[in-house]
Amino acid sequence: MDSRHRARLLIADDHTLLAEACKNLLEPEFQVIGIVNNGRDLLRVAESLKPDLVILDIAMPQLNALDAGEQLKRALPSCKLVFMTMNMEPDVAAEAFRRGASGYVVKSATVLELVTAVRRALRSESYLSPLITRDTVDFLLRRGGSFAEEKRLTPRQSEILQLFAEGMSMKEIAGVLNLKPGTVAFHKYNLMQVLGVKSNAGLLQYAIKHHLIS
């Protein structure tokens, strides 16, 4: 098929072999225009290439896919998001749909599931892996109460929390976010006040609980 008539897909996953396998699976029907391995590269590349659809893993370095996906939808509202993850928790799936997902596929699913999810997303339909209970996800969506509301964190605080949890120093975080180390220290102090934690270990536990890191 002529590439001009194929939907343009971007894959975001830090597991290189899996990302390449997905590319090989999808390319007969779709045009895979790139692969990235962290959330920050996803935003940068998506802004440049403007894909029709992004396939993204939840737990990505530097910026998790929930936050990255939400930012991407604000920048490119027409871009579809299909999450592909090992996480089978209904609350995470519900949060993905709150952030703009069209599809949520579990990595242990069949090959056909991913293709089906992509096709449906491109038709502006939704897809949820049958391994996750649809009724539970629907209930959580109706109930409201997103992760962001629970955390009471700003987007910047959420970004800094993830980078701290990944083991970066204040200087390294400042470099990634183009901030001064003192500004990062200020955000860290506010984070600990808001979350009621008193140590780096507390920040790490919170980041894991709220799926900012795996």
Backbone hydrogen bonds, N-H to C=O, Kabsch-Sander energy under -0.5 kcal/mol:
donor,donor_aa,acceptor,acceptor_aa,energy
5,H,2,D,-2.1
6,R,3,S,-1.3
9,L,7,A,-0.6
9,L,31,Q,-3.1
10,L,53,L,-2.0
11,I,34,G,-2.3
12,A,55,I,-3.3
13,D,11,I,-0.5
13,D,36,V,-2.3
16,T,14,D,-1.0
19,A,15,H,-2.5
20,E,16,T,-2.6
21,A,17,L,-2.1
22,C,18,L,-2.5
23,K,19,A,-2.2
24,N,20,E,-2.3
25,L,21,A,-2.0
26,L,22,C,-2.4
27,E,23,K,-2.3
29,E,26,L,-1.7
30,F,26,L,-2.9
31,Q,7,A,-2.8
32,V,30,F,-0.7
33,I,9,L,-2.9
33,I,31,Q,-0.8
34,G,9,L,-0.7
36,V,11,I,-2.6
39,G,61,P,-1.8
42,L,38,N,-1.9
43,L,39,G,-1.8
44,R,40,R,-2.1
45,V,41,D,-3.1
46,A,42,L,-2.7
47,E,43,L,-1.9
48,S,44,R,-1.2
49,L,45,V,-3.2
50,K,46,A,-2.5
52,D,8,R,-2.2
53,L,8,R,-1.7
54,V,80,K,-2.9
55,I,10,L,-2.6
56,L,54,V,-0.6
56,L,82,V,-2.0
57,D,12,A,-2.1
60,M,58,I,-1.2
63,L,61,P,-2.2
65,A,58,I,-2.7
68,A,64,N,-2.8
69,G,65,A,-2.8
70,E,66,L,-1.8
71,Q,67,D,-2.2
72,L,68,A,-2.7
73,K,69,G,-2.3
74,R,70,E,-1.4
75,A,71,Q,-1.8
76,L,72,L,-3.4
79,C,76,L,-1.9
80,K,52,D,-2.5
82,V,54,V,-2.8
83,F,81,L,-0.5
83,F,103,G,-2.8
84,M,56,L,-2.3
85,T,105,V,-2.3
92,V,89,E,-0.7
93,A,89,E,-2.0
94,A,90,P,-2.8
95,E,91,D,-1.9
96,A,92,V,-2.3
97,F,93,A,-1.9
98,R,94,A,-2.1
99,R,95,E,-1.9
100,G,97,F,-1.2
101,A,96,A,-2.1
102,S,81,L,-3.3
103,G,81,L,-1.6
104,Y,127,Y,-1.9
105,V,83,F,-3.4
107,K,85,T,-2.7
109,A,106,V,-2.3
113,E,110,T,-0.7
114,L,110,T,-0.9
115,V,111,V,-1.4
116,T,112,L,-2.8
117,A,113,E,-2.8
118,V,114,L,-2.4
119,R,115,V,-2.6
120,R,116,T,-2.6
121,A,117,A,-2.5
122,L,118,V,-2.3
123,R,119,R,-0.9
123,R,120,R,-0.8
124,S,121,A,-2.0
125,E,120,R,-3.0
127,Y,102,S,-2.0
129,S,104,Y,-2.4
132,I,129,S,-2.0
137,V,133,T,-1.9
138,D,134,R,-2.7
139,F,135,D,-2.2
140,L,136,T,-2.3
141,L,137,V,-2.3
142,R,138,D,-2.3
143,R,139,F,-2.3
144,G,140,L,-1.4
150,E,146,S,-2.0
151,K,147,F,-2.9
152,R,148,A,-1.9
153,L,148,A,-0.7
158,S,154,T,-2.4
159,E,155,P,-2.1
160,I,156,R,-2.4
161,L,157,Q,-2.7
162,Q,158,S,-2.0
163,L,159,E,-2.0
164,F,160,I,-2.5
165,A,161,L,-2.5
166,E,162,Q,-1.6
167,G,164,F,-1.9
168,M,163,L,-2.1
173,I,169,S,-2.7
174,A,170,M,-2.5
175,G,171,K,-1.8
176,V,172,E,-2.2
177,L,173,I,-2.5
178,N,174,A,-0.8
179,L,174,A,-2.3
183,T,180,K,-0.8
184,V,180,K,-1.8
185,A,181,P,-2.5
186,F,182,G,-1.9
187,H,183,T,-2.2
188,K,184,V,-2.5
189,Y,185,A,-2.3
190,N,186,F,-2.2
191,L,187,H,-2.7
192,M,188,K,-2.4
193,Q,189,Y,-1.8
194,V,190,N,-2.8
195,L,191,L,-2.8
196,G,192,M,-1.0
197,V,192,M,-1.4
203,L,199,S,-1.6
204,L,200,N,-2.4
205,Q,201,A,-2.5
206,Y,202,G,-2.1
207,A,203,L,-2.4
208,I,204,L,-2.2
209,K,205,Q,-2.4
210,H,206,Y,-2.0
211,H,208,I,-1.6
212,L,207,A,-2.7
213,I,207,A,-1.0
